[in-house]
Amino acid sequence: KLEKDDPNGFHNYIEMLKSYQLPQPQTDDWK
């Protein structure tokens, strides 16, 4: 469950996903 009241936490979550999925970005899959 994402904490939408915590933008910083959400940012850290996205950074974690990007770091986990590098070097193949998956940003398009989130649209």
C-alpha angles and dihedrals in degrees: 000000000000120000102226089183088064109064090173092054090049090050091051089050091053092046089052091052092048091048091049094048099042137155086030111061115215098188092119090060090062095059 
